[in-house]
Amino acid sequence: MKFRIEIEVLENGYEVEIPDIEAYNKADAAAKKDKKSSSMGCCSPYMGDFMKAYAAKTVEEVLALVKPALKNLPQTTFDEAFAEAAKMK
């Protein structure tokens, strides 16, 4: 899954959208559980858009929202992908 953080400048402040990692993890676990119990072994590849939107008036408020969101993004998939790509050389 691609995770993104979006910041939109508005006339009176900013709109900040950050990924809802907890909701994604719950939906992913439910999808894996359903896939295991399903006899066909397939499910819909689209689980939804797990984003939360916030309003901020200042840059400091935007940074206060973005910094914790960056820390919560999963890193292992990127590390594993880089290690796999490095082996291919």
Secondary structure, DSSP 4 states (H G I P E B T S, - for coil): -----EEEEETTEEEEEEE-HHHHHHHHHHHHHHHHH-SS----S-----EEEEEESSHHHHHHHHHHHHHHS--HHHHHHHHHHHHT-
